[in-house]
Amino acid sequence: MATLRVSSANHYNLLTVRYRTLSLKTLSFILFLHFFAASCTKIKGTDIGADLLPAVDNIITFDTTLEIIASVFPTEDSLLPRLGQDYNGNIGDLVLGQITADPQFGRTSASMFFELKPPSYPYYFENTADSLYLDSAVLCLKWTNTFGDTNSIQTINVHRVTETLRIDTIYNTGKTVRYGDLIGTKTFVTKELDDSLFLFRQNTNNQLRIKLNTLFAKSLLAFDTSTRSPYYNDTTFRNIFKGFAVVPQTGSSANALMSFDISDTSTHLRIYYRYDKNGKRDTTFRDFEYKNLNTGAAINNIIRSYNGSEAARHLGVRPRGDSLIYLQADPGTYALLRLPSLSEFSAKKGNVMIHLAQLKTQEVITPGRKPDIFPTPFFLYLEKLDSPSNAIRPFLTDAYLGGKYEPFVFGGQKKLIADPSNNVVSSYNINITRYVQGIITRKDPNLLLKLHVPYNVRYDDLLINFALNGLGRGQVVLGGGNHSRQPMKLRLVYSKL
């Protein structure tokens, strides 16, 4: 189970939140509440549009803002994103590279570990092993995008994995893997990955190609197909070759994370060789891939270090909140939000009609900001930390329609605006109208909220699972609740009853 722990003697008490599996009875009750609330709430800002809200006359209808108290934390190991295959056997994009010069968020190192296998077993080449002549072996990786400086130079090393990667296990991004012999290396400028390639019997693009050493390549041609051969079945092959470790070289000055689609057919181990046929020597190649009759395992290890960065000065509990909120995409940081002013509002105003309750926040420019290299995320996401039931909950009645997440209803998507100094910055608005109405009308608990930049959102008990942002892509510094010019706030438009 994933667990979130936050502690403070005076303000946070020990809080433990887990993703849990609910009983069928509990799930049915949640769904009943979802449809009941949806039918009972007549006016909602995101239903009718903020520009169509009732006129604010300060007699019947009012527009006000409430304070938010926010603190930032690095993601604990138990909450790191888990990477597994989908129903089609795809693992998705994995991240590779290093960020070494990010003044806002420090350093990141990302390594990939995966298996590429023959298409079937027993596997054989055209002739006996002593009639095959190696040309080369190349590890090819399908590039999809880069987060960071595309002009930076990367050095990537390829090693042999020395431990068994379990196919039946979903690993999180904190998993480390043992590896041994160096079998290939390449130094390149990151932007070269966007180039087209014209190769033997193939034209392609967006591919990182790393030539592997001759000794390793020859061993792949030398195996026969006897019952003791590595090519006899999947077990014998995995016993001899446990996979590739693709890691950034320590000490390089790279400043970018590259994403690769391991499941794509353009990701493969390609063996070029010659063989004798009808008295002539012919040239061909064979590919080992991730997806075939015996799909392999894959792990992505991503390590963040905030030492010496701006973010390091803002991590941890701030009893009165922080003025700057440093949010970094998974596996990065998250913010915990408290709304004591909402409880005070409810006690003072009594039962009112909430037309719009919107969390509003915008980017603050700091000295280390590099928006052209490290852009802000496309989406922020908000969850409830339900300490009485010890679980993380979605905003079902505000964010989901028919069980499907609707960001254009809930909000959280990036919008560009002008800040008080007329600089273009990112802003995010999230609508929690029905949640706030429940606090006002039904006296529902005013819960701690979690704001973050998730790669994947999943609630196993509700059968909800969807991707939101790219893994490791996106970072933003937001104004906290007590920022002097750009505070995070909760906007309320309400009417007396």
Phi, psi and omega in degrees: 000143176279138185229135176244124181238128176224132183225144173199134187299322188257337191235331187242350187038168182287122181242127177236124181236130182233149167280119187237164176262124181270158172287162180298324179297315180295318179298318179297322179295320179298315180296323177299314179298322180301309184286328177295314180295321181297325182278336184270336181276113187272328184233127179215135185304323182279344176283317186255354179089137182299331181282351179249016177295156176305147180299134178275110182250356182059021172243306176254317185245136186228157178229119183218168175233147180241151182285145174241134177255120188230142173226156185244145182219147170286149182292128178289159181304322184290345181249007179296149180298141178256136185247116179223172180282148173275187184294340179266003179086009180275138178267341182085186182286136170250156187251140182219142174129191181222143165246118185243352185219067175242101184300330182285314190238003174085224190244151175220139173229131183229130180234153181239140178227124186201164178251140169236128190234162172299156183293335181198172178227153348298145183250141182213158173263186188293320187235181172293159189302327183280002176250013178252140185233113184291137166261303179190165172231132186230130172273119183248130183236127181282110180278140179243320180193168178229136174248111181132202185276109181288349177269357181283157183259128179251142168240119184244131178250147177243128179236166171273129174291141183246002175236158182284127174270122185279127180286331185269013183239136175263116183263148172269175187284001175267356183292129175259152184228138178278141178214164186230250190307135172282124182238003177182155178205152178208138174244132186202162173274132189304322184293344178296340180295343180271004183277159173272151182233138179239106192239179178299115179057026183197134168244133182210177175209173176054054183220130170269124183241121181240116179287132181264156187291157189295320182300314178295315182298317180296327180296330180290331178274342188277344183286139173264192184243025176291173181296343178260004182280147173300339180269007183287316176205179186294324181295313181294326179292316182290335177292327182272318182230114188264359176128178181257139168252114181249111191228146174287144181287128180297136177095353178287161184259027180298156182215047182201151171249128180253139179255139181228138178270100184289333182279346182291148180292345176280354170264117182195164165266117181252125180251114176266131181204168177241152178210157182275130180217118179053043178079002179238155180261116182257155180244136180205188176210160174229149181242137167252131186235172179282316182261116173201200182296338178233078183302142183271185177255159179211142180224141175237114180261120182234121183244126175256143174223122184259004182304127177080001182268168173301317184301326183302331181279357184233014180268140178111173184292131170241105186307325179257013180087165180248153179279340180231134183243110184266105180252127180234138184302152177308136356273101186226245183235166176216164179243141171256130185244135173242146182233061178298332179294335178289320176296321178294319178299315180298318180294326183279318187269338184074207183280117177229162176271120178269113177275327181206128170233115190225121172283124184240130179210152180216158182292142175247133180281126177242168183302330184269007184294131177224075188295334180284339180258315182241084184289162178285157183288156178287327184224140161255158182222142183240136177228163177257137176257098187272087184296326178300320179264001175061046185213158172266127186239146173277164172275078187301315186277347179257330190250345188236138174239119182061030180083002181251134179293130182235091183296334180282351171264312183286327185092199181095349179280149184292138171226142180267133180222175174262131178278179182303338178260012177070022172274146178281122181225169178269143176229155182220129175239133181233128186264120180231043186299311183292325177298313180293321178300323178296324177293319182289312189272313186261359182061037174298155181294143176272098192272161169291141183243148179245121178249127183203182181240080187282149169281313181224138177249127180215137172232097186299325182291335181257004182057038178250129181201117179206153176273149183231309178236162173293146180298123178074009187253118173114139176203150182204145172254118182256154171289130177282180184297336180250022174292139188291328185242332184228063185285145167290138185207163173252114179271133178237131167244120188216162177231148175290149177256000000 
